[in-house]
């Protein structure tokens, strides 16, 4: 009877203790979250419940599993202890990653609500995202190293290779030159404020928004919802356009090729009416001027400003469409056309008639 009750008491007590402690911690975090609604930290920490409970359960069982007396062979006890240790290491690493993610996410949430500068908020978001990825990578590497060191064979291998670590580091650095370059480029982007998550950029002729930044690559979401993945080293070695740099507000132009008889003053008034009715116009600036002239047409440029790139695209399309409709309905003569009539001031009846060409004279016969 004792052989049955002892394992049940040890294992069941460990599981019960884990459930009770996990429930108490969750209730404490829930009440703290209700008392402090200004910060989401306590609510985010509740996501750590599962790795915390598993890590606590394995730790308690690891400390008391020998009391069960289920196994008689020492090698079997060592195997069970090794498995429990490996599970504990994985759960502790997972718990550290979850806690760091909760702290970073709550810090950004509080910063974003307290600051009104969107550019600064995007910069902080980019930096915190990359910091979180660095923490995850470091915790993963350390956890894997600690797990490998639990095996005696790996300990001997690590001791034997310690002397040649410098040579191996040089070889690995040369072999992974591109990867390391992207890694340092990612850190440079994060803390150099070159490009941020949410920035509107033009890369290789593609216009889009920075969707994700990692330590090795960057994802640009284009206007037609395509995802372009590029190495972060591109943004530190080649020029690109960042429309969000220095503020999101932008100035756009629309060009028209029109006839010289176009009423420019009335067209300018019509442009102002269109802008007043368009919510995409931010009201900062506008104008309409003649910028060029050719023997058949003249070039008219309409200029307007918007709050961001999306509003600017909408504004340009609306201005182009409504001005063309107005010209077609009110002043159709202003649209470019091919002239086939004679020039003004010339009477077609007075133009000399052109008959058929004269026939060549016959050559005189030779005597």
C-alpha positions in Angstrom: 0.0 0.0 0.0 2.8 2.3 0.8 4.4 1.8 -2.6 1.2 3.2 -4.2 0.5 6.0 -1.7 4.0 7.4 -1.7 4.2 8.2 -5.4 0.6 9.5 -5.4 1.4 11.8 -2.5 4.7 13.1 -3.9 3.5 13.6 -7.5 -0.1 14.6 -6.6 1.2 17.0 -3.9 3.6 18.6 -6.4 0.8 19.1 -9.0 -1.6 20.4 -6.4 1.0 22.8 -5.0 1.6 24.0 -8.5 -2.1 24.6 -9.3 -2.7 26.4 -6.0 0.4 28.7 -6.3 -0.5 29.4 -10.0 -4.0 30.3 -9.1 -2.9 32.6 -6.3 -0.4 34.4 -8.5 -3.0 34.8 -11.3 -5.6 36.2 -8.8 -3.0 38.6 -7.5 -2.0 39.8 -11.0 -5.7 40.2 -11.9 -6.5 42.3 -8.9 -3.4 44.4 -9.4 -4.4 44.9 -13.0 -7.8 46.2 -11.9 -6.3 48.6 -9.5 -3.8 50.0 -12.0 -5.6 50.2 -15.4 -3.1 52.8 -16.6 -0.5 50.1 -17.2 -1.1 46.8 -19.1 1.9 45.1 -17.4 0.0 43.1 -14.9 -2.5 41.9 -17.4 0.3 40.9 -19.8 2.1 39.0 -17.0 -0.9 36.7 -16.8 0.3 35.2 -20.1 3.3 33.7 -18.2 1.1 31.4 -16.1 1.7 28.2 -18.1 5.5 28.3 -18.2 5.6 29.4 -14.6 3.4 26.5 -13.5 5.3 23.9 -15.5 8.7 25.2 -14.3 7.4 25.2 -10.7 6.0 21.7 -11.0 9.1 20.2 -12.5 11.3 21.9 -9.9 9.2 20.5 -7.1 9.1 17.0 -8.6 12.9 17.2 -9.2 13.5 17.9 -5.6 11.2 15.1 -4.3 11.0 12.4 -7.0 13.5 10.1 -5.2 11.0 9.9 -2.3 8.7 7.9 -4.5 11.0 4.9 -4.5 9.6 3.8 -7.9 12.9 2.9 -9.4 15.7 0.8 -7.9 18.4 1.4 -10.5 20.6 4.5 -10.0 20.9 5.0 -13.7 17.2 5.3 -14.1 17.1 7.9 -11.4 19.7 9.9 -13.2 17.8 9.7 -16.4 14.6 11.0 -14.7 16.5 13.8 -13.1 18.1 14.7 -16.4 14.7 14.9 -18.1 13.2 17.0 -15.3 16.2 19.3 -15.5 15.9 19.8 -19.2 12.2 20.6 -19.0 12.9 23.0 -16.2 15.5 24.8 -18.3 13.2 25.1 -21.2 10.3 26.4 -19.1 12.5 28.9 -17.3 13.8 30.2 -20.6 10.3 30.5 -21.9 9.2 32.3 -18.7 12.0 34.8 -19.1 11.1 35.5 -22.7 7.4 36.0 -21.8 8.2 38.3 -18.9 10.6 40.4 -21.0 8.0 40.6 -23.8 5.3 41.8 -21.2 7.7 44.4 -19.8 8.7 45.8 -23.3 5.1 45.8 -24.6 3.7 47.6 -21.5 6.6 50.1 -21.7 5.8 50.9 -25.3 2.0 51.2 -24.5 2.6 53.7 -21.8 5.0 55.6 -23.9 2.7 55.7 -26.9 -0.2 57.0 -24.8 1.9 59.6 -23.1 3.6 61.0 -26.3 1.9 62.5 -29.3 4.8 62.5 -31.7 4.1 59.6 -34.0 7.6 59.6 -35.5 9.2 59.3 -32.0 6.7 56.5 -31.1 7.6 54.5 -34.2 11.3 54.9 -33.3 10.8 53.6 -29.8 8.6 50.8 -31.1 11.4 49.7 -33.5 14.1 49.8 -30.8 12.0 47.8 -28.3 11.0 45.3 -31.0 14.7 44.6 -31.8 15.6 44.5 -28.1 13.0 41.9 -27.6 14.4 39.8 -30.5 17.9 40.1 -29.1 16.7 39.0 -25.6 14.9 36.1 -27.2 17.9 35.0 -29.2 20.3 35.4 -26.1 17.9 33.4 -23.9 17.5 30.7 -26.5 21.3 30.3 -27.0 22.0 30.3 -23.2 19.2 27.8 -22.6 20.5 25.5 -25.3 24.0 25.8 -24.0 22.9 25.0 -20.4 20.9 22.0 -21.7 23.9 20.6 -23.6 26.2 21.0 -20.6 23.9 18.6 -18.7 25.4 15.8 -20.7 28.8 14.6 -19.5 30.0 14.0 -23.1 29.2 17.6 -24.1 31.1 18.9 -21.0 34.2 17.0 -22.1 33.8 18.2 -25.6 33.4 21.8 -24.5 36.5 21.6 -22.4 38.6 20.2 -25.2 37.4 22.8 -27.7 37.9 25.7 -25.4 41.5 26.2 -26.4 40.7 26.5 -30.1 37.7 28.8 -29.5 39.6 31.8 -30.9 40.4 30.1 -34.2 36.9 28.7 -34.5 35.5 32.2 -33.9 37.6 33.7 -36.7 36.5 30.9 -39.1 32.8 31.3 -38.1 33.1 35.1 -38.5 34.4 34.8 -42.0 31.9 32.1 -43.0 29.0 34.1 -41.5 30.1 37.5 -42.7 26.8 38.3 -44.5 24.7 37.2 -41.5 26.8 39.2 -39.0 26.7 42.2 -41.4 22.9 42.0 -41.3 22.9 41.6 -37.6 24.9 44.8 -37.0 22.9 46.6 -39.6 19.8 45.7 -37.7 21.2 47.2 -34.5 22.3 50.2 -36.5 18.8 50.7 -37.9 17.3 50.3 -34.4 19.4 52.9 -32.6 20.5 55.0 -35.6 16.9 56.1 -36.4 17.4 55.4 -40.1 14.1 53.7 -40.7 11.3 52.7 -38.3 8.2 50.5 -38.2 5.4 52.3 -39.9 7.5 54.6 -42.0 6.5 55.1 -45.7 9.5 54.2 -47.9 10.3 53.8 -51.6 12.7 51.0 -52.3 13.7 49.8 -55.7 10.8 51.7 -57.2 8.3 50.1 -54.8 6.2 52.3 -52.5 5.1 50.8 -49.2 5.1 50.9 -45.4 7.7 49.2 -43.1 5.8 46.3 -41.6 8.5 44.4 -39.7 12.1 44.8 -38.7 14.2 41.9 -37.5 17.9 41.5 -36.8 18.5 40.2 -40.3 15.7 41.3 -42.6 13.1 44.0 -43.1 9.6 43.6 -44.5 7.9 46.3 -46.6 4.2 46.1 -47.2 3.3 47.7 -50.5 0.1 49.6 -51.3 -1.3 46.5 -53.1 -0.7 44.3 -50.0 2.5 42.6 -51.2 5.2 41.8 -48.8 8.8 42.6 -49.9 11.5 41.0 -47.7 14.9 42.7 -47.9 18.1 42.3 -45.9 18.6 45.1 -43.4 22.1 45.7 -44.8 20.4 47.2 -47.9 19.2 50.2 -45.8 22.7 50.9 -44.5 24.5 50.6 -47.8 22.2 52.0 -50.5 20.1 55.1 -50.8 16.3 54.9 -50.4 13.4 57.3 -49.9 11.9 57.7 -46.4 8.7 59.8 -46.7 8.1 59.7 -43.0 11.5 61.2 -42.1 11.1 64.7 -40.6 7.3 64.4 -40.5 4.6 62.6 -42.5 3.2 65.7 -44.3 3.9 65.8 -48.0 3.4 68.0 -51.1 2.0 66.5 -54.3 1.6 67.8 -57.9 -0.7 67.0 -60.8 0.3 68.0 -64.4 -2.0 68.7 -67.3 -1.2 69.1 -71.0 -3.8 71.6 -72.2 -4.5 74.0 -75.1 -3.2 77.5 -75.0 -6.8 78.9 -74.9 -7.3 77.2 -71.4 -8.8 79.7 -68.9 -6.1 79.4 -66.2 -7.6 81.8 -63.8 -11.0 79.9 -63.8 -9.1 76.6 -63.5 -7.3 78.0 -60.5 -10.6 78.9 -58.8 -12.0 75.5 -59.6 -9.0 73.9 -58.0 -9.6 75.8 -54.8 -13.2 74.7 -54.7 -12.1 71.0 -55.1 -9.6 71.3 -52.3 -12.1 72.8 -50.0 -14.4 69.9 -50.5 -11.7 67.2 -50.2 -10.9 66.0 -46.6 -7.5 64.7 -47.7 -6.2 68.3 -48.1 -4.6 69.6 -44.9 -4.9 73.3 -45.9 -1.2 74.1 -45.7 -0.6 75.1 -49.3 -1.9 75.0 -52.9 -1.4 76.7 -56.3 -1.9 76.3 -60.0 0.6 77.7 -62.5 1.7 77.3 -66.1 5.1 75.6 -65.9 5.9 74.9 -69.6 4.8 75.6 -73.2 5.2 73.9 -76.5 4.0 74.9 -80.0 0.8 72.9 -79.5 0.1 72.7 -75.8 1.0 74.2 -72.4 1.8 72.4 -69.2 -0.3 73.3 -66.1 0.8 72.2 -62.7 -1.6 71.9 -59.8 0.0 71.6 -56.3 -1.5 70.7 -53.0 -0.4 69.3 -49.6 -1.6 66.4 -47.4 -1.0 65.0 -43.9 0.6 61.8 -45.1 1.4 59.7 -48.2 -2.0 57.9 -48.3 -4.0 61.2 -48.2 -1.7 62.7 -50.8 -2.4 59.8 -53.2 -6.1 60.2 -52.7 -5.9 64.0 -53.1 -3.9 63.8 -56.4 -6.4 61.3 -57.9 -9.4 63.4 -56.9 -7.9 66.7 -58.2 -6.9 65.1 -61.5 -10.3 63.5 -62.0 -12.5 66.5 -61.1 -10.4 69.0 -63.0 -10.6 66.9 -66.2 -14.4 66.5 -65.8 -14.7 70.2 -65.3 -12.6 71.0 -68.4 -14.6 68.4 -70.5 -18.0 69.8 -69.4 -17.3 73.6 -69.2 -14.3 74.2 -71.4 -13.9 71.4 -73.9 -11.7 73.6 -76.2 -9.1 73.5 -73.5 -8.3 69.8 -74.0 -5.5 69.1 -76.4 -6.6 68.2 -80.0 -5.2 67.8 -83.4 -5.9 70.9 -85.6 -6.8 70.2 -89.3 -8.3 73.6 -90.1 -6.3 76.5 -91.7 -4.7 79.1 -89.4 -6.9 82.0 -88.3 -7.0 85.0 -90.8 -6.6 82.9 -94.0 -9.5 82.4 -96.4 -9.5 78.9 -97.9 -11.2 80.4 -101.1 -8.2 82.7 -101.8 -5.6 80.0 -101.5 -4.1 79.3 -105.0 -5.5 76.2 -106.6 -3.0 73.5 -107.0 -3.6 71.5 -110.2 -1.8 68.4 -111.4 1.9 68.8 -112.1 2.8 69.8 -115.7 3.8 67.0 -118.0 7.4 67.1 -119.1 8.1 68.5 -122.6 8.9 66.0 -125.3 12.5 66.2 -126.6 13.0 67.6 -130.1 14.0 65.0 -132.7 17.5 65.1 -133.8 18.2 66.2 -137.3 
